[in-house]
């Protein structure tokens, strides 16, 4: 399960050469309204791991730890699909 957290990073490294120099990072209902350099994606793909591994410190009473980790896994999946779609 923990390996899924690194899936976006693997997708990014595998598809790096096929990504455009500028990638959309913010969207409105009509279209993308903010673009960033593709190197910015490294920050995005590290966020799920940061959330996943800091969950014990975010919820010291262990009430929502699994929910926090579930959100990190979902974010990891969404980022992976987005990277693969952008590099298609």
PDB file of N, CA, C and O in Angstrom:
ATOM      1  N   UNK A   1       0.823  -1.195   0.000  1.00  0.00           N
ATOM      2  CA  UNK A   1       0.000   0.000   0.000  1.00  0.00           C
ATOM      3  C   UNK A   1       0.871   1.264   0.000  1.00  0.00           C
ATOM      4  O   UNK A   1       0.557   2.247  -0.672  1.00  0.00           O
ATOM      5  N   UNK A   2       1.952   1.221   0.754  1.00  0.00           N
ATOM      6  CA  UNK A   2       2.803   2.397   0.844  1.00  0.00           C
ATOM      7  C   UNK A   2       3.504   2.699  -0.475  1.00  0.00           C
ATOM      8  O   UNK A   2       3.862   3.849  -0.731  1.00  0.00           O
ATOM      9  N   UNK A   3       3.704   1.698  -1.304  1.00  0.00           N
ATOM     10  CA  UNK A   3       4.353   1.924  -2.591  1.00  0.00           C
ATOM     11  C   UNK A   3       3.487   2.752  -3.526  1.00  0.00           C
ATOM     12  O   UNK A   3       4.014   3.421  -4.416  1.00  0.00           O
ATOM     13  N   UNK A   4       2.172   2.723  -3.347  1.00  0.00           N
ATOM     14  CA  UNK A   4       1.278   3.518  -4.186  1.00  0.00           C
ATOM     15  C   UNK A   4       1.512   5.014  -4.012  1.00  0.00           C
ATOM     16  O   UNK A   4       1.209   5.800  -4.909  1.00  0.00           O
ATOM     17  N   UNK A   5       2.040   5.402  -2.880  1.00  0.00           N
ATOM     18  CA  UNK A   5       2.329   6.808  -2.619  1.00  0.00           C
ATOM     19  C   UNK A   5       3.383   7.325  -3.606  1.00  0.00           C
ATOM     20  O   UNK A   5       3.373   8.500  -3.973  1.00  0.00           O
ATOM     21  N   UNK A   6       4.287   6.443  -4.031  1.00  0.00           N
ATOM     22  CA  UNK A   6       5.361   6.848  -4.932  1.00  0.00           C
ATOM     23  C   UNK A   6       5.002   6.665  -6.403  1.00  0.00           C
ATOM     24  O   UNK A   6       5.837   6.914  -7.272  1.00  0.00           O
ATOM     25  N   UNK A   7       3.785   6.238  -6.696  1.00  0.00           N
ATOM     26  CA  UNK A   7       3.350   6.048  -8.076  1.00  0.00           C
ATOM     27  C   UNK A   7       3.402   7.345  -8.893  1.00  0.00           C
ATOM     28  O   UNK A   7       3.870   7.302 -10.031  1.00  0.00           O
ATOM     29  N   UNK A   8       2.947   8.496  -8.377  1.00  0.00           N
ATOM     30  CA  UNK A   8       3.051   9.723  -9.175  1.00  0.00           C
ATOM     31  C   UNK A   8       4.496  10.088  -9.522  1.00  0.00           C
ATOM     32  O   UNK A   8       4.770  10.570 -10.621  1.00  0.00           O
ATOM     33  N   UNK A   9       5.404   9.862  -8.596  1.00  0.00           N
ATOM     34  CA  UNK A   9       6.811  10.158  -8.866  1.00  0.00           C
ATOM     35  C   UNK A   9       7.341   9.242  -9.964  1.00  0.00           C
ATOM     36  O   UNK A   9       8.077   9.692 -10.843  1.00  0.00           O
ATOM     37  N   UNK A  10       6.976   7.970  -9.923  1.00  0.00           N
ATOM     38  CA  UNK A  10       7.401   7.032 -10.962  1.00  0.00           C
ATOM     39  C   UNK A  10       6.824   7.441 -12.317  1.00  0.00           C
ATOM     40  O   UNK A  10       7.530   7.419 -13.325  1.00  0.00           O
ATOM     41  N   UNK A  11       5.540   7.814 -12.342  1.00  0.00           N
ATOM     42  CA  UNK A  11       4.913   8.255 -13.600  1.00  0.00           C
ATOM     43  C   UNK A  11       5.601   9.501 -14.138  1.00  0.00           C
ATOM     44  O   UNK A  11       5.820   9.629 -15.342  1.00  0.00           O
ATOM     45  N   UNK A  12       5.936  10.408 -13.248  1.00  0.00           N
ATOM     46  CA  UNK A  12       6.601  11.642 -13.671  1.00  0.00           C
ATOM     47  C   UNK A  12       7.973  11.348 -14.264  1.00  0.00           C
ATOM     48  O   UNK A  12       8.334  11.906 -15.300  1.00  0.00           O
ATOM     49  N   UNK A  13       8.727  10.490 -13.624  1.00  0.00           N
ATOM     50  CA  UNK A  13      10.069  10.180 -14.118  1.00  0.00           C
ATOM     51  C   UNK A  13      10.022   9.425 -15.446  1.00  0.00           C
ATOM     52  O   UNK A  13      10.850   9.659 -16.327  1.00  0.00           O
ATOM     53  N   UNK A  14       9.053   8.521 -15.588  1.00  0.00           N
ATOM     54  CA  UNK A  14       8.949   7.733 -16.820  1.00  0.00           C
ATOM     55  C   UNK A  14       8.494   8.600 -17.983  1.00  0.00           C
ATOM     56  O   UNK A  14       8.973   8.423 -19.104  1.00  0.00           O
ATOM     57  N   UNK A  15       7.581   9.531 -17.741  1.00  0.00           N
ATOM     58  CA  UNK A  15       7.007  10.349 -18.812  1.00  0.00           C
ATOM     59  C   UNK A  15       7.626  11.739 -18.930  1.00  0.00           C
ATOM     60  O   UNK A  15       7.111  12.573 -19.676  1.00  0.00           O
ATOM     61  N   UNK A  16       8.698  12.004 -18.225  1.00  0.00           N
ATOM     62  CA  UNK A  16       9.303  13.333 -18.173  1.00  0.00           C
ATOM     63  C   UNK A  16       9.576  13.923 -19.560  1.00  0.00           C
ATOM     64  O   UNK A  16       9.253  15.082 -19.818  1.00  0.00           O
ATOM     65  N   UNK A  17      10.157  13.140 -20.431  1.00  0.00           N
ATOM     66  CA  UNK A  17      10.539  13.670 -21.746  1.00  0.00           C
ATOM     67  C   UNK A  17       9.330  13.961 -22.633  1.00  0.00           C
ATOM     68  O   UNK A  17       9.438  14.741 -23.579  1.00  0.00           O
ATOM     69  N   UNK A  18       8.194  13.355 -22.347  1.00  0.00           N
ATOM     70  CA  UNK A  18       7.003  13.567 -23.167  1.00  0.00           C
ATOM     71  C   UNK A  18       6.122  14.704 -22.656  1.00  0.00           C
ATOM     72  O   UNK A  18       5.179  15.108 -23.336  1.00  0.00           O
ATOM     73  N   UNK A  19       6.418  15.223 -21.469  1.00  0.00           N
ATOM     74  CA  UNK A  19       5.614  16.318 -20.919  1.00  0.00           C
ATOM     75  C   UNK A  19       5.968  17.630 -21.609  1.00  0.00           C
ATOM     76  O   UNK A  19       7.129  17.858 -21.947  1.00  0.00           O
ATOM     77  N   UNK A  20       4.975  18.496 -21.821  1.00  0.00           N
ATOM     78  CA  UNK A  20       5.284  19.813 -22.385  1.00  0.00           C
ATOM     79  C   UNK A  20       6.053  20.661 -21.360  1.00  0.00           C
ATOM     80  O   UNK A  20       6.005  20.390 -20.160  1.00  0.00           O
ATOM     81  N   UNK A  21       6.742  21.662 -21.835  1.00  0.00           N
ATOM     82  CA  UNK A  21       7.521  22.522 -20.940  1.00  0.00           C
ATOM     83  C   UNK A  21       6.624  23.230 -19.936  1.00  0.00           C
ATOM     84  O   UNK A  21       6.968  23.329 -18.758  1.00  0.00           O
ATOM     85  N   UNK A  22       5.485  23.720 -20.391  1.00  0.00           N
ATOM     86  CA  UNK A  22       4.503  24.342 -19.503  1.00  0.00           C
ATOM     87  C   UNK A  22       3.321  23.400 -19.354  1.00  0.00           C
ATOM     88  O   UNK A  22       2.748  22.942 -20.342  1.00  0.00           O
ATOM     89  N   UNK A  23       2.961  23.116 -18.108  1.00  0.00           N
ATOM     90  CA  UNK A  23       1.831  22.228 -17.845  1.00  0.00           C
ATOM     91  C   UNK A  23       0.765  22.994 -17.076  1.00  0.00           C
ATOM     92  O   UNK A  23       1.096  23.834 -16.240  1.00  0.00           O
ATOM     93  N   UNK A  24      -0.508  22.720 -17.342  1.00  0.00           N
ATOM     94  CA  UNK A  24      -1.566  23.393 -16.589  1.00  0.00           C
ATOM     95  C   UNK A  24      -1.612  22.864 -15.162  1.00  0.00           C
ATOM     96  O   UNK A  24      -1.567  21.654 -14.941  1.00  0.00           O
ATOM     97  N   UNK A  25      -1.702  23.769 -14.198  1.00  0.00           N
ATOM     98  CA  UNK A  25      -1.754  23.359 -12.794  1.00  0.00           C
ATOM     99  C   UNK A  25      -2.984  23.884 -12.067  1.00  0.00           C
ATOM    100  O   UNK A  25      -3.217  23.529 -10.912  1.00  0.00           O
ATOM    101  N   UNK A  26      -3.769  24.720 -12.724  1.00  0.00           N
ATOM    102  CA  UNK A  26      -5.016  25.200 -12.120  1.00  0.00           C
ATOM    103  C   UNK A  26      -6.064  25.325 -13.213  1.00  0.00           C
ATOM    104  O   UNK A  26      -5.778  25.773 -14.323  1.00  0.00           O
ATOM    105  N   UNK A  27      -7.277  24.922 -12.882  1.00  0.00           N
ATOM    106  CA  UNK A  27      -8.350  24.895 -13.867  1.00  0.00           C
ATOM    107  C   UNK A  27      -9.588  25.619 -13.359  1.00  0.00           C
ATOM    108  O   UNK A  27      -9.867  25.644 -12.160  1.00  0.00           O
ATOM    109  N   UNK A  28     -10.324  26.206 -14.294  1.00  0.00           N
ATOM    110  CA  UNK A  28     -11.652  26.737 -14.006  1.00  0.00           C
ATOM    111  C   UNK A  28     -12.646  25.819 -14.703  1.00  0.00           C
ATOM    112  O   UNK A  28     -12.257  24.797 -15.268  1.00  0.00           O
ATOM    113  N   UNK A  29     -13.910  26.172 -14.668  1.00  0.00           N
ATOM    114  CA  UNK A  29     -14.910  25.333 -15.330  1.00  0.00           C
ATOM    115  C   UNK A  29     -14.762  25.364 -16.849  1.00  0.00           C
ATOM    116  O   UNK A  29     -15.222  24.447 -17.530  1.00  0.00           O
ATOM    117  N   UNK A  30     -14.138  26.390 -17.382  1.00  0.00           N
ATOM    118  CA  UNK A  30     -13.967  26.490 -18.829  1.00  0.00           C
ATOM    119  C   UNK A  30     -12.665  25.860 -19.329  1.00  0.00           C
ATOM    120  O   UNK A  30     -12.671  25.095 -20.294  1.00  0.00           O
ATOM    121  N   UNK A  31     -11.551  26.185 -18.668  1.00  0.00           N
ATOM    122  CA  UNK A  31     -10.259  25.702 -19.156  1.00  0.00           C
ATOM    123  C   UNK A  31      -9.186  25.920 -18.093  1.00  0.00           C
ATOM    124  O   UNK A  31      -9.470  26.336 -16.969  1.00  0.00           O
ATOM    125  N   UNK A  32      -7.963  25.633 -18.476  1.00  0.00           N
ATOM    126  CA  UNK A  32      -6.834  25.893 -17.583  1.00  0.00           C
ATOM    127  C   UNK A  32      -6.563  27.388 -17.542  1.00  0.00           C
ATOM    128  O   UNK A  32      -6.580  28.058 -18.574  1.00  0.00           O
ATOM    129  N   UNK A  33      -6.314  27.904 -16.357  1.00  0.00           N
ATOM    130  CA  UNK A  33      -6.050  29.336 -16.253  1.00  0.00           C
ATOM    131  C   UNK A  33      -4.686  29.656 -15.636  1.00  0.00           C
ATOM    132  O   UNK A  33      -4.341  30.827 -15.475  1.00  0.00           O
ATOM    133  N   UNK A  34      -3.917  28.635 -15.293  1.00  0.00           N
ATOM    134  CA  UNK A  34      -2.571  28.870 -14.773  1.00  0.00           C
ATOM    135  C   UNK A  34      -1.658  27.743 -15.232  1.00  0.00           C
ATOM    136  O   UNK A  34      -1.991  26.566 -15.096  1.00  0.00           O
ATOM    137  N   UNK A  35      -0.519  28.110 -15.771  1.00  0.00           N
ATOM    138  CA  UNK A  35       0.462  27.147 -16.242  1.00  0.00           C
ATOM    139  C   UNK A  35       1.755  27.344 -15.473  1.00  0.00           C
ATOM    140  O   UNK A  35       2.077  28.455 -15.051  1.00  0.00           O
ATOM    141  N   UNK A  36       2.498  26.251 -15.295  1.00  0.00           N
ATOM    142  CA  UNK A  36       3.783  26.323 -14.601  1.00  0.00           C
ATOM    143  C   UNK A  36       4.791  25.450 -15.336  1.00  0.00           C
ATOM    144  O   UNK A  36       4.420  24.588 -16.134  1.00  0.00           O
ATOM    145  N   UNK A  37       6.046  25.680 -15.062  1.00  0.00           N
ATOM    146  CA  UNK A  37       7.097  24.858 -15.630  1.00  0.00           C
ATOM    147  C   UNK A  37       6.930  23.417 -15.142  1.00  0.00           C
ATOM    148  O   UNK A  37       6.474  23.191 -14.021  1.00  0.00           O
ATOM    149  N   UNK A  38       7.290  22.460 -15.964  1.00  0.00           N
ATOM    150  CA  UNK A  38       7.063  21.066 -15.595  1.00  0.00           C
ATOM    151  C   UNK A  38       7.878  20.634 -14.379  1.00  0.00           C
ATOM    152  O   UNK A  38       7.534  19.647 -13.729  1.00  0.00           O
ATOM    153  N   UNK A  39       8.942  21.351 -14.064  1.00  0.00           N
ATOM    154  CA  UNK A  39       9.710  21.018 -12.862  1.00  0.00           C
ATOM    155  C   UNK A  39       8.904  21.236 -11.584  1.00  0.00           C
ATOM    156  O   UNK A  39       9.214  20.656 -10.544  1.00  0.00           O
ATOM    157  N   UNK A  40       7.879  22.065 -11.662  1.00  0.00           N
ATOM    158  CA  UNK A  40       7.000  22.313 -10.519  1.00  0.00           C
ATOM    159  C   UNK A  40       6.253  21.050 -10.112  1.00  0.00           C
ATOM    160  O   UNK A  40       5.842  20.917  -8.959  1.00  0.00           O
ATOM    161  N   UNK A  41       6.074  20.125 -11.043  1.00  0.00           N
ATOM    162  CA  UNK A  41       5.341  18.893 -10.746  1.00  0.00           C
ATOM    163  C   UNK A  41       6.021  18.062  -9.663  1.00  0.00           C
ATOM    164  O   UNK A  41       5.359  17.263  -9.000  1.00  0.00           O
ATOM    165  N   UNK A  42       7.317  18.230  -9.471  1.00  0.00           N
ATOM    166  CA  UNK A  42       7.995  17.478  -8.414  1.00  0.00           C
ATOM    167  C   UNK A  42       7.434  17.847  -7.038  1.00  0.00           C
ATOM    168  O   UNK A  42       7.366  16.995  -6.151  1.00  0.00           O
ATOM    169  N   UNK A  43       7.042  19.083  -6.857  1.00  0.00           N
ATOM    170  CA  UNK A  43       6.425  19.487  -5.593  1.00  0.00           C
ATOM    171  C   UNK A  43       5.088  18.771  -5.418  1.00  0.00           C
ATOM    172  O   UNK A  43       4.775  18.269  -4.338  1.00  0.00           O
ATOM    173  N   UNK A  44       4.305  18.732  -6.495  1.00  0.00           N
ATOM    174  CA  UNK A  44       2.989  18.103  -6.434  1.00  0.00           C
ATOM    175  C   UNK A  44       3.078  16.604  -6.154  1.00  0.00           C
ATOM    176  O   UNK A  44       2.276  16.076  -5.384  1.00  0.00           O
ATOM    177  N   UNK A  45       4.029  15.918  -6.760  1.00  0.00           N
ATOM    178  CA  UNK A  45       4.098  14.467  -6.576  1.00  0.00           C
ATOM    179  C   UNK A  45       4.676  14.078  -5.222  1.00  0.00           C
ATOM    180  O   UNK A  45       4.508  12.937  -4.794  1.00  0.00           O
ATOM    181  N   UNK A  46       5.342  14.986  -4.549  1.00  0.00           N
ATOM    182  CA  UNK A  46       5.854  14.686  -3.214  1.00  0.00           C
ATOM    183  C   UNK A  46       4.828  14.943  -2.112  1.00  0.00           C
ATOM    184  O   UNK A  46       4.988  14.462  -0.990  1.00  0.00           O
ATOM    185  N   UNK A  47       3.777  15.698  -2.424  1.00  0.00           N
ATOM    186  CA  UNK A  47       2.757  16.016  -1.416  1.00  0.00           C
ATOM    187  C   UNK A  47       2.039  14.791  -0.849  1.00  0.00           C
ATOM    188  O   UNK A  47       1.873  14.725   0.369  1.00  0.00           O
ATOM    189  N   UNK A  48       1.603  13.817  -1.654  1.00  0.00           N
ATOM    190  CA  UNK A  48       0.937  12.652  -1.054  1.00  0.00           C
ATOM    191  C   UNK A  48       1.828  11.917  -0.056  1.00  0.00           C
ATOM    192  O   UNK A  48       1.348  11.474   0.987  1.00  0.00           O
ATOM    193  N   UNK A  49       3.110  11.781  -0.359  1.00  0.00           N
ATOM    194  CA  UNK A  49       4.023  11.129   0.575  1.00  0.00           C
ATOM    195  C   UNK A  49       4.173  11.914   1.864  1.00  0.00           C
ATOM    196  O   UNK A  49       4.222  11.342   2.952  1.00  0.00           O
ATOM    197  N   UNK A  50       4.245  13.219   1.732  1.00  0.00           N
ATOM    198  CA  UNK A  50       4.343  14.073   2.914  1.00  0.00           C
ATOM    199  C   UNK A  50       3.106  13.920   3.793  1.00  0.00           C
ATOM    200  O   UNK A  50       3.217  13.793   5.012  1.00  0.00           O
ATOM    201  N   UNK A  51       1.943  13.933   3.178  1.00  0.00           N
ATOM    202  CA  UNK A  51       0.698  13.770   3.938  1.00  0.00           C
ATOM    203  C   UNK A  51       0.624  12.379   4.561  1.00  0.00           C
ATOM    204  O   UNK A  51       0.267  12.238   5.730  1.00  0.00           O
ATOM    205  N   UNK A  52       0.959  11.357   3.785  1.00  0.00           N
ATOM    206  CA  UNK A  52       0.852   9.969   4.251  1.00  0.00           C
ATOM    207  C   UNK A  52       1.753   9.703   5.450  1.00  0.00           C
ATOM    208  O   UNK A  52       1.335   9.099   6.438  1.00  0.00           O
ATOM    209  N   UNK A  53       2.985  10.160   5.346  1.00  0.00           N
ATOM    210  CA  UNK A  53       3.947   9.850   6.408  1.00  0.00           C
ATOM    211  C   UNK A  53       3.887  10.802   7.599  1.00  0.00           C
ATOM    212  O   UNK A  53       4.462  10.508   8.647  1.00  0.00           O
ATOM    213  N   UNK A  54       3.209  11.928   7.459  1.00  0.00           N
ATOM    214  CA  UNK A  54       3.034  12.806   8.616  1.00  0.00           C
ATOM    215  C   UNK A  54       1.681  12.608   9.290  1.00  0.00           C
ATOM    216  O   UNK A  54       1.388  13.276  10.281  1.00  0.00           O
ATOM    217  N   UNK A  55       0.846  11.700   8.770  1.00  0.00           N
ATOM    218  CA  UNK A  55      -0.478  11.449   9.351  1.00  0.00           C
ATOM    219  C   UNK A  55      -0.418  11.118  10.842  1.00  0.00           C
ATOM    220  O   UNK A  55      -1.262  11.611  11.590  1.00  0.00           O
ATOM    221  N   UNK A  56       0.532  10.312  11.313  1.00  0.00           N
ATOM    222  CA  UNK A  56       0.583  10.044  12.755  1.00  0.00           C
ATOM    223  C   UNK A  56       0.823  11.290  13.590  1.00  0.00           C
ATOM    224  O   UNK A  56       0.399  11.355  14.744  1.00  0.00           O
ATOM    225  N   UNK A  57       1.488  12.264  13.026  1.00  0.00           N
ATOM    226  CA  UNK A  57       1.766  13.496  13.761  1.00  0.00           C
ATOM    227  C   UNK A  57       0.629  14.504  13.632  1.00  0.00           C
ATOM    228  O   UNK A  57       0.458  15.372  14.487  1.00  0.00           O
ATOM    229  N   UNK A  58      -0.145  14.380  12.557  1.00  0.00           N
ATOM    230  CA  UNK A  58      -1.293  15.263  12.371  1.00  0.00           C
ATOM    231  C   UNK A  58      -2.467  14.848  13.255  1.00  0.00           C
ATOM    232  O   UNK A  58      -3.249  15.688  13.700  1.00  0.00           O
ATOM    233  N   UNK A  59      -2.581  13.554  13.501  1.00  0.00           N
ATOM    234  CA  UNK A  59      -3.678  13.030  14.317  1.00  0.00           C
ATOM    235  C   UNK A  59      -3.090  12.166  15.423  1.00  0.00           C
ATOM    236  O   UNK A  59      -3.004  10.946  15.283  1.00  0.00           O
ATOM    237  N   UNK A  60      -2.692  12.784  16.500  1.00  0.00           N
ATOM    238  CA  UNK A  60      -2.025  12.065  17.578  1.00  0.00           C
ATOM    239  C   UNK A  60      -2.961  11.148  18.352  1.00  0.00           C
ATOM    240  O   UNK A  60      -2.506  10.209  19.005  1.00  0.00           O
ATOM    241  N   UNK A  61      -4.270  11.411  18.287  1.00  0.00           N
ATOM    242  CA  UNK A  61      -5.223  10.561  19.005  1.00  0.00           C
ATOM    243  C   UNK A  61      -5.707   9.391  18.160  1.00  0.00           C
ATOM    244  O   UNK A  61      -6.540   8.605  18.611  1.00  0.00           O
ATOM    245  N   UNK A  62      -5.194   9.267  16.941  1.00  0.00           N
ATOM    246  CA  UNK A  62      -5.475   8.144  16.055  1.00  0.00           C
ATOM    247  C   UNK A  62      -6.960   7.991  15.722  1.00  0.00           C
ATOM    248  O   UNK A  62      -7.453   6.871  15.583  1.00  0.00           O
ATOM    249  N   UNK A  63      -7.672   9.112  15.593  1.00  0.00           N
ATOM    250  CA  UNK A  63      -9.093   9.049  15.228  1.00  0.00           C
ATOM    251  C   UNK A  63      -9.300   9.101  13.723  1.00  0.00           C
ATOM    252  O   UNK A  63     -10.196   8.444  13.194  1.00  0.00           O
ATOM    253  N   UNK A  64      -8.489   9.867  13.045  1.00  0.00           N
ATOM    254  CA  UNK A  64      -8.689  10.055  11.609  1.00  0.00           C
ATOM    255  C   UNK A  64      -7.445   9.709  10.792  1.00  0.00           C
ATOM    256  O   UNK A  64      -7.333  10.117   9.635  1.00  0.00           O
ATOM    257  N   UNK A  65      -6.545   8.991  11.360  1.00  0.00           N
ATOM    258  CA  UNK A  65      -5.301   8.660  10.666  1.00  0.00           C
ATOM    259  C   UNK A  65      -5.553   7.903   9.361  1.00  0.00           C
ATOM    260  O   UNK A  65      -4.939   8.203   8.337  1.00  0.00           O
ATOM    261  N   UNK A  66      -6.453   6.927   9.401  1.00  0.00           N
ATOM    262  CA  UNK A  66      -6.733   6.161   8.180  1.00  0.00           C
ATOM    263  C   UNK A  66      -7.416   7.036   7.131  1.00  0.00           C
ATOM    264  O   UNK A  66      -7.197   6.841   5.935  1.00  0.00           O
ATOM    265  N   UNK A  67      -8.232   7.989   7.552  1.00  0.00           N
ATOM    266  CA  UNK A  67      -8.864   8.911   6.608  1.00  0.00           C
ATOM    267  C   UNK A  67      -7.810   9.802   5.955  1.00  0.00           C
ATOM    268  O   UNK A  67      -7.846  10.011   4.742  1.00  0.00           O
ATOM    269  N   UNK A  68      -6.888  10.320   6.732  1.00  0.00           N
ATOM    270  CA  UNK A  68      -5.826  11.169   6.200  1.00  0.00           C
ATOM    271  C   UNK A  68      -4.976  10.386   5.204  1.00  0.00           C
ATOM    272  O   UNK A  68      -4.633  10.889   4.134  1.00  0.00           O
ATOM    273  N   UNK A  69      -4.646   9.163   5.566  1.00  0.00           N
ATOM    274  CA  UNK A  69      -3.849   8.332   4.647  1.00  0.00           C
ATOM    275  C   UNK A  69      -4.648   7.960   3.402  1.00  0.00           C
ATOM    276  O   UNK A  69      -4.079   7.861   2.314  1.00  0.00           O
ATOM    277  N   UNK A  70      -5.943   7.755   3.542  1.00  0.00           N
ATOM    278  CA  UNK A  70      -6.790   7.475   2.391  1.00  0.00           C
ATOM    279  C   UNK A  70      -6.839   8.645   1.421  1.00  0.00           C
ATOM    280  O   UNK A  70      -6.818   8.456   0.205  1.00  0.00           O
ATOM    281  N   UNK A  71      -6.904   9.845   1.959  1.00  0.00           N
ATOM    282  CA  UNK A  71      -6.884  11.045   1.116  1.00  0.00           C
ATOM    283  C   UNK A  71      -5.544  11.140   0.381  1.00  0.00           C
ATOM    284  O   UNK A  71      -5.509  11.510  -0.793  1.00  0.00           O
ATOM    285  N   UNK A  72      -4.460  10.814   1.053  1.00  0.00           N
ATOM    286  CA  UNK A  72      -3.143  10.842   0.412  1.00  0.00           C
ATOM    287  C   UNK A  72      -3.063   9.821  -0.718  1.00  0.00           C
ATOM    288  O   UNK A  72      -2.494  10.109  -1.771  1.00  0.00           O
ATOM    289  N   UNK A  73      -3.623   8.638  -0.513  1.00  0.00           N
ATOM    290  CA  UNK A  73      -3.622   7.624  -1.567  1.00  0.00           C
ATOM    291  C   UNK A  73      -4.489   8.054  -2.746  1.00  0.00           C
ATOM    292  O   UNK A  73      -4.118   7.838  -3.900  1.00  0.00           O
ATOM    293  N   UNK A  74      -5.636   8.660  -2.466  1.00  0.00           N
ATOM    294  CA  UNK A  74      -6.489   9.148  -3.541  1.00  0.00           C
ATOM    295  C   UNK A  74      -5.785  10.253  -4.326  1.00  0.00           C
ATOM    296  O   UNK A  74      -5.835  10.268  -5.556  1.00  0.00           O
ATOM    297  N   UNK A  75      -5.142  11.160  -3.636  1.00  0.00           N
ATOM    298  CA  UNK A  75      -4.384  12.225  -4.289  1.00  0.00           C
ATOM    299  C   UNK A  75      -3.265  11.640  -5.152  1.00  0.00           C
ATOM    300  O   UNK A  75      -2.995  12.134  -6.247  1.00  0.00           O
ATOM    301  N   UNK A  76      -2.627  10.605  -4.661  1.00  0.00           N
ATOM    302  CA  UNK A  76      -1.587   9.925  -5.418  1.00  0.00           C
ATOM    303  C   UNK A  76      -2.138   9.353  -6.717  1.00  0.00           C
ATOM    304  O   UNK A  76      -1.508   9.479  -7.767  1.00  0.00           O
ATOM    305  N   UNK A  77      -3.296   8.732  -6.654  1.00  0.00           N
ATOM    306  CA  UNK A  77      -3.933   8.168  -7.843  1.00  0.00           C
ATOM    307  C   UNK A  77      -4.292   9.264  -8.846  1.00  0.00           C
ATOM    308  O   UNK A  77      -4.012   9.132 -10.037  1.00  0.00           O
ATOM    309  N   UNK A  78      -4.905  10.336  -8.372  1.00  0.00           N
ATOM    310  CA  UNK A  78      -5.318  11.437  -9.257  1.00  0.00           C
ATOM    311  C   UNK A  78      -4.105  12.064  -9.930  1.00  0.00           C
ATOM    312  O   UNK A  78      -4.149  12.350 -11.127  1.00  0.00           O
ATOM    313  N   UNK A  79      -3.040  12.280  -9.198  1.00  0.00           N
ATOM    314  CA  UNK A  79      -1.826  12.848  -9.785  1.00  0.00           C
ATOM    315  C   UNK A  79      -1.225  11.917 -10.842  1.00  0.00           C
ATOM    316  O   UNK A  79      -0.768  12.372 -11.891  1.00  0.00           O
ATOM    317  N   UNK A  80      -1.231  10.618 -10.559  1.00  0.00           N
ATOM    318  CA  UNK A  80      -0.684   9.661 -11.529  1.00  0.00           C
ATOM    319  C   UNK A  80      -1.461   9.687 -12.837  1.00  0.00           C
ATOM    320  O   UNK A  80      -0.871   9.712 -13.918  1.00  0.00           O
ATOM    321  N   UNK A  81      -2.777   9.681 -12.735  1.00  0.00           N
ATOM    322  CA  UNK A  81      -3.611   9.706 -13.933  1.00  0.00           C
ATOM    323  C   UNK A  81      -3.417  11.028 -14.681  1.00  0.00           C
ATOM    324  O   UNK A  81      -3.365  11.042 -15.911  1.00  0.00           O
ATOM    325  N   UNK A  82      -3.312  12.115 -13.959  1.00  0.00           N
ATOM    326  CA  UNK A  82      -3.119  13.419 -14.599  1.00  0.00           C
ATOM    327  C   UNK A  82      -1.794  13.497 -15.336  1.00  0.00           C
ATOM    328  O   UNK A  82      -1.732  14.027 -16.446  1.00  0.00           O
ATOM    329  N   UNK A  83      -0.751  12.982 -14.742  1.00  0.00           N
ATOM    330  CA  UNK A  83       0.572  13.007 -15.383  1.00  0.00           C
ATOM    331  C   UNK A  83       0.560  12.140 -16.647  1.00  0.00           C
ATOM    332  O   UNK A  83       1.086  12.537 -17.686  1.00  0.00           O
ATOM    333  N   UNK A  84      -0.040  10.966 -16.545  1.00  0.00           N
ATOM    334  CA  UNK A  84      -0.088  10.088 -17.710  1.00  0.00           C
ATOM    335  C   UNK A  84      -0.924  10.695 -18.827  1.00  0.00           C
ATOM    336  O   UNK A  84      -0.590  10.550 -20.003  1.00  0.00           O
ATOM    337  N   UNK A  85      -2.003  11.372 -18.466  1.00  0.00           N
ATOM    338  CA  UNK A  85      -2.851  12.015 -19.485  1.00  0.00           C
ATOM    339  C   UNK A  85      -2.124  13.199 -20.134  1.00  0.00           C
ATOM    340  O   UNK A  85      -2.246  13.421 -21.339  1.00  0.00           O
ATOM    341  N   UNK A  86      -1.381  13.946 -19.343  1.00  0.00           N
ATOM    342  CA  UNK A  86      -0.676  15.105 -19.896  1.00  0.00           C
ATOM    343  C   UNK A  86       0.447  14.685 -20.836  1.00  0.00           C
ATOM    344  O   UNK A  86       0.795  15.420 -21.760  1.00  0.00           O
ATOM    345  N   UNK A  87       1.004  13.520 -20.605  1.00  0.00           N
ATOM    346  CA  UNK A  87       2.125  13.056 -21.419  1.00  0.00           C
ATOM    347  C   UNK A  87       1.674  12.193 -22.588  1.00  0.00           C
ATOM    348  O   UNK A  87       2.509  11.681 -23.334  1.00  0.00           O
ATOM    349  N   UNK A  88       0.392  12.027 -22.756  1.00  0.00           N
ATOM    350  CA  UNK A  88      -0.114  11.165 -23.852  1.00  0.00           C
ATOM    351  C   UNK A  88       0.075  11.796 -25.200  1.00  0.00           C
ATOM    352  O   UNK A  88      -0.295  11.206 -26.215  1.00  0.00           O
TER     353      UNK A  88
END
